[in-house]
Amino acid sequence: MLRHTHLFGGKRLRSIQATYILLFCTTILSFSSSQITCSQEWDHEIINGVALAKYDYATNRDETNVPIIYFHGTSSSKLEPLVVLEHIKKKKRTLIAFDRPGYGDSKFVHFQSLKDYDCWAQTHLIPAIEISLGYTPQQFDLVSVSGGAQYSLRMAQVVPNRVRKLSLISAGLFGRPVRGEGLYERSRRFAVRRPVLSDAIIHFARKNPKLTQAIAAKKFSEPDKRFSESRKNLWAQILLDATKQGAIGLRQDARMQLFDTSYATPLAASIVTEFWNGTCDKTISTKSAMLLSQKTNIPVNFVKNEGHLSSIPIGFEQSVLKDE
């Protein structure tokens, strides 16, 4: 463990703190090495300062097509949908993922609150998606993983007439500490309170992805350890893509999650909603998931014997693509 290191100006960093922040860096970044060969099947472009990845297998490419907008987890990137690529191909859907400001190739924009995100989404994100698609879809389906939940929920609140379905996977409400909170939840506080160290640890993680993964995996649940073990190569690819700008995107996510919970309210009745978490999730606590469920009135479905990462493909198939 990283009990002593000279990386941080000769200061000692307790191993438990290092574990938390490295877990934060790797929460959603453990995907299948066998899927790297599929990376040529998506288009990457930057529009309005927003980096987009389009995974397009739909047979109809006009306003009747309902694309999936994918909100990646904290410390992840537009490459995260590679973990569910076969599902997207099988159902012949169009999915667009994007880097939030400060992640990957998207220009950083400072958000004071989610109201700033609302403005950015309407003036930059949604127009960029429409330009990438080449048409204006009548509606979108939204799906988010983990730390992407606040942004997908917020978009559904701001443009409810354009959202057909919203799916939350491995999500929770993080506004204040709750007894039994998960490791990811504690690590966010570390990132916000120690920005210099979080930048330094991101630098270390980029230089040593295998060691970073080994440290973080020690705190995973058993299902997530198995899920992570066979997915190291793509995890490294996503880690490097996500952290091109250091920890700035990660810290913004953490700050928004800690200080603005305005996203946790019921949605319009016209929007179909689904919420899926694993029963063995040690990263986001069951209590946090239940709290988000209560605030939004979206019942949470618990996937038995699955964790934070391993429940993603199951939740995606059962929710996003159900009845398609």
VOGURO-677460 format. One record per atom (N, C-alpha, C): x, y, z. Coordinates in steps of 0.05 Angstrom, whole numbers, padded with zeros to 5 digits, always signed. Example, Ala and Ser with C-alpha at 12.3 -4.5 7.8 and 13.67 -1.06 7.14 Angstrom:
BEGIN
+00264-00114+00156
+00246-00090+00156
+00264-00066+00156
+00257-00045+00142
+00273-00021+00143
+00258+00001+00157
// end
This chain:
BEGIN
+00017-00024+00000
+00000+00000+00000
+00017+00025+00000
+00006+00048-00007
+00021+00073-00009
+00024+00087+00017
+00039+00074+00036
+00040+00086+00063
+00060+00109+00063
+00082+00107+00048
+00102+00128+00046
+00109+00132+00017
+00112+00157+00009
+00120+00163-00019
+00131+00191-00021
+00149+00194-00040
+00161+00221-00045
+00145+00235-00067
+00125+00222-00078
+00110+00235-00100
+00096+00260-00091
+00088+00261-00066
+00073+00284-00056
+00090+00303-00040
+00113+00310-00050
+00131+00329-00037
+00143+00319-00011
+00147+00293-00009
+00159+00282+00015
+00140+00278+00038
+00115+00286+00035
+00095+00282+00056
+00085+00254+00057
+00077+00245+00081
+00066+00219+00084
+00036+00221+00077
+00026+00200+00064
-00002+00198+00058
-00012+00172+00069
-00030+00172+00087
-00040+00148+00099
-00051+00129+00078
-00046+00103+00081
-00054+00084+00061
-00084+00083+00057
-00099+00088+00079
-00128+00088+00076
-00137+00111+00058
-00125+00134+00060
-00132+00157+00043
-00125+00151+00014
-00101+00140+00010
-00093+00133-00017
-00112+00112-00029
-00120+00093-00014
-00138+00073-00024
-00165+00086-00032
-00175+00105-00016
-00200+00118-00023
-00198+00133-00049
-00178+00149-00052
-00176+00165-00076
-00170+00148-00101
-00154+00127-00097
-00149+00109-00120
-00174+00094-00128
-00190+00087-00107
-00215+00074-00113
-00233+00093-00128
-00233+00118-00120
-00248+00139-00134
-00239+00141-00163
-00213+00139-00167
-00203+00142-00194
-00210+00118-00212
-00217+00095-00199
-00220+00071-00215
-00247+00058-00212
-00266+00072-00200
-00292+00061-00194
-00306+00049-00219
-00306+00064-00241
-00320+00056-00264
-00302+00050-00288
-00276+00043-00281
-00257+00041-00303
-00246+00013-00307
-00262-00008-00301
-00252-00035-00302
-00268-00051-00322
-00260-00049-00347
-00276-00062-00368
-00260-00082-00384
-00273-00097-00401
-00262-00121-00414
-00240-00115-00435
-00217-00129-00431
-00196-00126-00451
-00204-00137-00478
-00222-00156-00478
-00231-00168-00503
-00247-00148-00519
-00257-00126-00507
-00273-00107-00521
-00258-00085-00534
-00232-00084-00529
-00215-00062-00540
-00216-00063-00571
-00218-00087-00582
-00219-00089-00612
-00244-00075-00623
-00264-00071-00606
-00289-00058-00616
-00286-00028-00617
-00264-00017-00607
-00261+00012-00605
-00261+00026-00632
-00256+00011-00654
-00257+00023-00680
-00285+00027-00690
-00305+00016-00676
-00332+00017-00685
-00347+00042-00676
-00333+00061-00663
-00347+00085-00655
-00333+00110-00666
-00348+00131-00669
-00338+00156-00680
-00332+00175-00657
-00310+00189-00658
-00302+00208-00638
-00300+00236-00651
-00313+00256-00639
-00311+00283-00649
-00315+00303-00626
-00306+00327-00630
-00309+00348-00610
-00326+00370-00623
-00349+00376-00611
-00367+00396-00621
-00375+00415-00598
-00373+00441-00602
-00379+00460-00581
-00362+00456-00556
-00338+00445-00559
-00321+00440-00536
-00328+00414-00521
-00348+00399-00532
-00357+00374-00519
-00346+00350-00535
-00332+00332-00522
-00322+00308-00535
-00343+00287-00535
-00350+00277-00558
-00371+00257-00561
-00360+00231-00573
-00372+00209-00565
-00366+00183-00577
-00393+00172-00586
-00396+00166-00611
-00422+00156-00622
-00419+00126-00629
-00436+00110-00617
-00438+00082-00622
-00464+00077-00637
-00463+00076-00663
-00488+00077-00679
-00493+00051-00695
-00513+00037-00686
-00521+00012-00700
-00550+00012-00708
-00563+00035-00706
-00591+00037-00713
-00595+00035-00744
-00618+00024-00752
-00624+00022-00780
-00638+00047-00791
-00651+00062-00773
-00663+00087-00781
-00647+00111-00769
-00640+00129-00786
-00624+00152-00777
-00638+00178-00785
-00662+00182-00772
-00677+00206-00776
-00691+00213-00750
-00709+00233-00750
-00720+00243-00725
-00737+00222-00711
-00744+00200-00723
-00759+00179-00710
-00741+00161-00693
-00715+00163-00697
-00696+00147-00682
-00694+00159-00654
-00696+00143-00633
-00693+00152-00606
-00665+00143-00596
-00646+00162-00596
-00619+00154-00587
-00617+00152-00557
-00597+00138-00548
-00590+00136-00519
-00568+00156-00513
-00572+00173-00494
-00551+00191-00484
-00539+00179-00459
-00513+00174-00459
-00500+00160-00438
-00483+00179-00420
-00489+00179-00394
-00475+00196-00375
-00455+00178-00359
-00429+00181-00365
-00410+00163-00352
-00407+00168-00322
-00394+00149-00309
-00390+00152-00280
-00367+00171-00274
-00364+00177-00248
-00342+00194-00240
-00315+00180-00245
-00297+00196-00255
-00270+00186-00263
-00271+00168-00287
-00292+00168-00303
-00293+00152-00327
-00295+00171-00351
-00303+00161-00374
-00303+00177-00398
-00323+00166-00418
-00322+00178-00442
-00339+00171-00464
-00334+00143-00474
-00313+00130-00465
-00307+00102-00473
-00322+00081-00455
-00334+00090-00434
-00347+00072-00415
-00368+00053-00429
-00383+00063-00449
-00403+00045-00461
-00391+00020-00474
-00365+00018-00477
-00353-00006-00489
-00361-00031-00473
-00367-00027-00447
-00374-00050-00431
-00402-00061-00438
-00418-00046-00452
-00445-00055-00460
-00448-00054-00490
-00425-00053-00505
-00426-00049-00534
-00442-00071-00548
-00438-00096-00539
-00452-00119-00552
-00482-00116-00548
-00491-00105-00526
-00519-00101-00521
-00530-00080-00541
-00515-00059-00545
-00523-00037-00563
-00525-00048-00592
-00506-00064-00600
-00505-00075-00627
-00529-00095-00631
-00533-00111-00610
-00554-00131-00612
-00582-00118-00616
-00586-00096-00602
-00612-00082-00603
-00614-00061-00625
-00591-00058-00640
-00591-00039-00662
-00598-00011-00653
-00585-00001-00633
-00591+00025-00622
-00568+00045-00629
-00574+00070-00627
-00554+00092-00629
-00549+00102-00601
-00524+00102-00593
-00517+00113-00566
-00495+00133-00569
-00499+00156-00555
-00478+00177-00555
-00470+00181-00526
-00444+00178-00521
-00432+00185-00495
-00416+00210-00498
-00411+00224-00476
-00396+00249-00477
-00379+00252-00452
-00357+00266-00455
-00340+00273-00432
-00352+00297-00419
-00357+00296-00393
-00365+00320-00379
-00341+00340-00378
-00346+00366-00374
-00325+00385-00373
-00302+00377-00354
-00278+00377-00363
-00255+00369-00347
-00247+00340-00350
-00264+00324-00362
-00258+00296-00368
-00249+00294-00397
-00231+00275-00402
-00224+00268-00429
-00217+00292-00446
-00232+00296-00468
-00226+00317-00487
-00245+00340-00486
-00263+00341-00467
-00282+00363-00465
-00269+00387-00450
-00274+00410-00461
-00264+00435-00449
-00276+00438-00421
-00259+00446-00402
-00268+00449-00375
-00285+00475-00372
-00308+00472-00359
-00326+00494-00353
-00333+00492-00324
-00328+00513-00308
-00333+00512-00279
-00363+00514-00274
-00374+00496-00258
-00401+00497-00249
-00403+00506-00220
-00415+00528-00215
-00420+00536-00187
-00442+00519-00175
-00461+00511-00191
-00483+00494-00182
-00494+00480-00207
-00514+00463-00202
-00526+00449-00225
-00541+00467-00244
-00547+00491-00235
-00559+00511-00253
-00540+00518-00276
-00514+00519-00269
-00494+00524-00290
-00492+00500-00309
-00495+00476-00298
-00496+00452-00315
-00520+00453-00334
-00543+00461-00323
-00567+00464-00340
-00562+00481-00364
-00549+00504-00360
-00544+00523-00381
-00524+00510-00401
-00503+00498-00391
-00484+00485-00409
-00497+00463-00425
-00514+00447-00413
-00527+00425-00427
-00544+00435-00450
-00558+00457-00445
-00576+00467-00466
-00562+00483-00488
-00540+00496-00481
-00526+00512-00501
-00503+00498-00515
-00492+00477-00502
-00469+00463-00513
-00475+00433-00518
-00484+00419-00497
-00486+00390-00499
-00508+00381-00519
-00533+00389-00515
-00554+00380-00532
-00550+00388-00561
-00542+00414-00567
-00536+00420-00595
-00514+00403-00607
-00493+00397-00591
-00471+00380-00601
-00481+00353-00608
-00498+00342-00591
-00510+00315-00597
-00526+00316-00622
-00542+00336-00626
-00559+00338-00650
-00541+00342-00675
-00520+00357-00673
-00502+00360-00696
-00489+00334-00703
-00480+00319-00682
-00468+00293-00687
-00487+00273-00700
-00512+00274-00691
-00532+00255-00702
-00539+00263-00731
-00539+00289-00736
-00547+00299-00763
-00577+00303-00765
-00591+00302-00743
-00620+00307-00743
-00628+00315-00715
-00652+00324-00711
-00662+00331-00685
-00682+00310-00676
-00674+00292-00658
-00692+00271-00649
-00716+00282-00634
-00738+00269-00636
-00762+00277-00621
-00758+00274-00591
-00745+00251-00584
-00739+00245-00556
-00713+00231-00552
-00703+00230-00527
-00679+00216-00520
-00686+00195-00499
-00670+00174-00497
-00669+00157-00474
-00643+00164-00459
-00645+00168-00433
-00621+00174-00417
-00613+00151-00400
-00587+00146-00398
-00577+00126-00379
-00552+00137-00366
-00550+00132-00340
-00526+00142-00325
-00516+00120-00307
-00490+00120-00302
-00477+00102-00284
-00464+00117-00261
-00469+00109-00237
-00456+00120-00213
-00458+00150-00212
-00435+00164-00213
-00434+00193-00210
-00447+00209-00233
-00455+00195-00254
-00470+00209-00275
-00499+00214-00269
-00509+00202-00247
-00537+00203-00241
-00548+00232-00238
-00532+00249-00223
-00542+00276-00218
-00546+00291-00244
-00530+00286-00264
-00532+00300-00289
-00554+00290-00307
-00558+00264-00307
-00580+00253-00323
-00607+00261-00311
-00609+00260-00285
-00634+00268-00271
-00640+00298-00277
-00619+00314-00276
-00622+00342-00280
-00632+00348-00309
-00620+00334-00328
-00629+00338-00356
-00658+00331-00359
-00667+00309-00346
-00695+00301-00348
-00713+00321-00335
-00703+00336-00315
-00719+00357-00303
-00721+00382-00321
-00699+00388-00334
-00698+00413-00350
-00712+00411-00377
-00710+00387-00390
-00724+00384-00416
-00741+00358-00415
-00761+00357-00397
-00776+00333-00394
-00791+00324-00419
-00799+00342-00436
-00814+00335-00460
-00796+00320-00480
-00770+00322-00476
-00752+00309-00495
-00740+00282-00484
-00749+00275-00461
-00738+00250-00448
-00760+00229-00447
-00755+00207-00461
-00775+00185-00461
-00770+00166-00437
-00745+00160-00432
-00738+00141-00411
-00713+00149-00396
-00711+00144-00370
-00688+00150-00354
-00680+00125-00339
-00655+00116-00341
-00645+00093-00327
-00621+00100-00310
-00623+00094-00284
-00601+00098-00265
-00589+00071-00258
-00562+00070-00259
-00548+00045-00252
-00526+00051-00232
-00525+00035-00211
-00504+00038-00190
-00503+00066-00180
-00526+00078-00173
-00527+00106-00164
-00536+00108-00135
-00532+00132-00125
-00541+00138-00097
-00542+00168-00093
-00551+00176-00070
-00552+00204-00062
-00530+00209-00042
-00513+00230-00047
-00488+00233-00032
-00486+00259-00017
-00507+00273-00013
-00505+00300-00002
-00493+00302+00026
-00497+00282+00042
-00486+00283+00069
-00479+00255+00078
-00461+00252+00097
-00453+00225+00106
-00477+00210+00118
-00479+00185+00111
-00499+00167+00123
-00484+00143+00135
-00495+00133+00156
-00481+00110+00169
-00479+00087+00149
-00455+00076+00147
-00451+00054+00128
-00446+00063+00100
-00439+00088+00095
-00434+00098+00068
-00411+00083+00055
-00411+00081+00029
-00391+00066+00014
-00365+00080+00012
-00345+00066+00002
-00318+00077-00001
-00317+00099-00021
-00332+00097-00042
-00332+00118-00062
-00343+00144-00050
-00363+00142-00033
-00374+00165-00021
-00354+00180-00003
-00339+00164+00012
-00318+00177+00030
-00296+00189+00013
-00289+00176-00009
-00267+00186-00025
-00273+00213-00038
-00298+00218-00043
-00306+00244-00055
-00298+00267-00036
-00303+00263-00011
-00296+00284+00009
-00265+00289+00009
-00250+00267+00006
-00221+00270+00004
-00213+00286-00020
-00226+00281-00043
-00219+00295-00068
-00224+00325-00065
-00247+00332-00053
-00255+00360-00051
-00237+00375-00031
-00230+00362-00008
-00215+00375+00013
-00185+00376+00007
-00175+00358-00010
-00146+00357-00016
-00141+00358-00046
-00147+00380-00059
-00144+00382-00088
-00116+00377-00098
-00096+00387-00083
-00068+00382-00093
-00061+00353-00092
-00069+00339-00071
-00063+00311-00069
-00079+00295-00089
-00104+00303-00094
-00119+00288-00114
-00107+00291-00142
-00096+00315-00149
-00082+00318-00174
-00057+00300-00175
-00042+00299-00153
-00018+00283-00151
-00024+00254-00154
-00045+00245-00142
-00052+00217-00143
-00062+00209-00171
-00077+00227-00184
-00084+00222-00212
-00059+00219-00229
-00040+00236-00224
-00015+00235-00239
-00002+00207-00235
-00001+00199-00210
+00010+00173-00203
-00006+00150-00217
-00032+00152-00216
-00049+00132-00228
-00045+00129-00258
-00041+00152-00271
-00036+00152-00300
-00009+00138-00307
+00011+00142-00289
+00037+00131-00294
+00038+00101-00286
+00020+00093-00268
+00021+00065-00257
-00007+00053-00257
-00019+00050-00280
-00047+00040-00280
-00050+00012-00268
-00031-00006-00272
-00033-00033-00261
-00032-00033-00231
-00014-00017-00220
-00012-00016-00190
-00037-00002-00179
-00046+00019-00193
-00070+00033-00184
-00094+00014-00183
-00097-00003-00203
-00118-00022-00204
-00115-00042-00182
-00091-00052-00177
-00087-00071-00156
-00094-00060-00128
-00087-00035-00123
-00094-00023-00097
-00124-00019-00094
-00137-00008-00115
-00165-00003-00114
-00181-00029-00111
-00172-00050-00125
-00187-00075-00126
-00189-00088-00098
-00170-00081-00080
-00171-00092-00053
-00196-00084-00038
-00208-00062-00046
-00232-00052-00033
-00258-00059-00048
-00256-00072-00071
-00279-00080-00086
-00294-00103-00072
-00319-00105-00078
-00334-00129-00069
-00324-00153-00086
-00330-00177-00078
-00320-00200-00092
-00331-00201-00121
-00356-00195-00126
-00365-00195-00154
-00350-00174-00171
-00344-00151-00159
-00329-00131-00173
-00300-00138-00178
-00289-00153-00159
-00261-00162-00163
-00259-00180-00187
-00279-00199-00189
-00279-00217-00212
-00284-00202-00238
-00302-00183-00237
-00309-00166-00260
-00285-00150-00269
-00271-00139-00249
-00248-00122-00255
-00224-00137-00265
-00220-00161-00254
-00195-00177-00261
-00193-00183-00291
-00215-00188-00304
-00213-00195-00332
-00216-00170-00350
-00214-00147-00338
-00219-00123-00354
-00198-00101-00351
-00174-00109-00345
-00153-00090-00338
-00144-00073-00362
-00142-00085-00385
-00131-00069-00408
-00149-00046-00416
-00175-00052-00418
-00193-00030-00425
-00196-00010-00402
-00194-00020-00377
-00194-00002-00354
-00172+00019-00357
-00148+00009-00364
-00125+00028-00367
-00131+00048-00390
-00142+00038-00411
-00149+00056-00434
-00168+00078-00425
-00189+00071-00410
-00208+00091-00402
-00196+00109-00381
-00180+00099-00363
-00167+00116-00343
-00151+00138-00356
-00135+00130-00376
-00118+00149-00390
-00135+00169-00405
-00157+00160-00417
-00175+00178-00431
-00189+00198-00412
-00198+00188-00389
-00213+00204-00371
-00197+00226-00357
-00171+00220-00352
-00155+00238-00335
-00135+00254-00351
-00140+00260-00376
-00122+00276-00392
-00118+00304-00380
-00138+00314-00366
-00136+00340-00354
-00131+00338-00324
-00122+00316-00314
-00117+00312-00286
-00142+00306-00271
-00145+00316-00246
-00167+00310-00229
-00189+00331-00229
-00188+00350-00248
-00206+00373-00247
-00235+00364-00251
-00240+00346-00270
-00267+00336-00274
-00277+00320-00250
-00260+00304-00239
-00266+00288-00216
-00274+00305-00192
-00259+00327-00188
-00265+00344-00165
-00291+00359-00169
-00297+00367-00194
-00322+00381-00199
-00345+00362-00194
-00344+00337-00203
-00364+00318-00197
-00369+00316-00167
-00347+00312-00152
-00348+00309-00123
-00361+00333-00109
-00353+00357-00118
-00363+00381-00106
-00393+00384-00111
-00402+00378-00136
-00430+00379-00142
-00446+00359-00126
-00436+00335-00123
-00450+00314-00108
-00452+00321-00079
-00432+00334-00068
-00432+00341-00039
-00450+00365-00033
-00451+00384-00051
-00463+00410-00044
-00488+00418-00059
-00497+00402-00079
-00521+00409-00093
-00537+00383-00098
-00557+00379-00083
-00574+00355-00085
-00601+00361-00098
-00602+00384-00112
-00627+00392-00124
-00637+00373-00146
-00620+00356-00155
-00627+00336-00176
-00645+00314-00164
-00645+00311-00138
-00660+00289-00125
-00689+00296-00120
-00704+00299-00141
-00733+00305-00139
-00748+00288-00159
-00774+00284-00155
-00789+00268-00174
-00790+00280-00202
-00791+00263-00222
-00792+00271-00250
-00820+00273-00260
-00823+00283-00284
-00850+00284-00297
-00861+00256-00300
-00886+00253-00297
-00899+00227-00298
-00897+00214-00325
-00892+00230-00346
-00890+00220-00373
-00864+00205-00378
-00844+00208-00361
-00818+00195-00365
-00818+00168-00352
-00811+00147-00367
-00808+00120-00356
-00782+00119-00341
-00782+00109-00317
-00757+00109-00300
-00751+00081-00291
-00724+00076-00289
-00714+00050-00278
-00690+00056-00261
-00685+00040-00240
-00663+00044-00222
-00653+00016-00214
-00627+00011-00220
-00616-00016-00215
-00589-00013-00200
-00586-00027-00178
-00561-00028-00163
-00556-00057-00154
-00531-00063-00149
-00523-00090-00139
-00526-00092-00109
-00534-00116-00100
-00536-00121-00071
-00509-00122-00057
-00488-00127-00073
-00461-00129-00061
-00444-00105-00067
-00456-00083-00073
-00442-00058-00079
-00429-00047-00053
-00402-00047-00052
-00388-00036-00029
-00378-00007-00035
-00382+00001-00060
-00373+00027-00069
-00393+00049-00062
-00419+00044-00070
-00441+00061-00062
-00460+00045-00044
-00466+00055-00021
-00481+00040-00002
-00510+00036-00010
-00522+00015+00001
-00550+00010-00004
-00567+00033+00008
-00558+00044+00031
-00572+00066+00043
-00573+00091+00025
-00551+00096+00011
-00550+00119-00007
-00569+00114-00031
-00569+00089-00041
-00587+00082-00063
-00616+00086-00054
-00623+00076-00030
-00650+00078-00020
-00658+00108-00016
-00639+00124-00007
-00645+00152-00003
-00651+00166-00029
-00636+00160-00050
-00642+00171-00077
-00669+00162-00087
-00674+00136-00082
-00700+00125-00090
-00723+00140-00076
-00721+00145-00051
-00742+00159-00036
-00746+00187-00046
-00724+00201-00051
-00726+00229-00060
-00737+00232-00088
-00732+00213-00105
-00741+00215-00133
-00766+00199-00139
-00775+00183-00120
-00798+00165-00123
-00793+00145-00146
-00768+00137-00150
-00761+00116-00169
-00753+00091-00154
-00769+00070-00154
-00763+00045-00140
-00736+00034-00149
-00720+00025-00131
-00694+00013-00138
-00696-00017-00140
-00686-00029-00162
-00685-00057-00165
-00657-00067-00157
-00655-00085-00139
-00629-00095-00130
-00622-00121-00144
-00599-00121-00158
-00589-00145-00172
-00574-00162-00152
-00585-00185-00146
-00574-00203-00126
-00546-00212-00133
-00528-00211-00113
-00501-00221-00115
-00484-00207-00136
-00491-00182-00142
-00474-00166-00160
-00465-00141-00146
-00443-00129-00156
-00431-00106-00144
-00436-00080-00160
-00418-00061-00155
-00421-00035-00167
-00416-00036-00197
-00395-00051-00205
-00387-00053-00233
-00402-00076-00247
-00404-00099-00233
-00415-00123-00246
-00444-00121-00252
-00458-00102-00239
-00487-00099-00244
-00493-00081-00268
-00472-00068-00279
-00476-00049-00301
-00488-00062-00326
-00476-00084-00336
-00488-00096-00360
-00517-00107-00355
-00521-00117-00331
-00548-00128-00324
-00568-00106-00323
-00562-00084-00309
-00580-00062-00307
-00585-00049-00334
-00565-00048-00351
-00568-00036-00378
-00587-00053-00395
-00583-00079-00394
-00600-00097-00410
-00628-00097-00400
-00632-00098-00374
-00659-00100-00363
-00674-00073-00363
-00660-00051-00364
-00673-00025-00362
-00673-00010-00389
-00649-00003-00398
-00647+00013-00422
-00658+00000-00446
-00653-00026-00449
-00660-00041-00473
-00684-00058-00470
-00697-00058-00448
-00721-00074-00443
-00743-00067-00463
-00756-00087-00474
-00778-00084-00492
-00770-00070-00518
-00744-00070-00524
-00735-00058-00549
-00734-00079-00571
// end
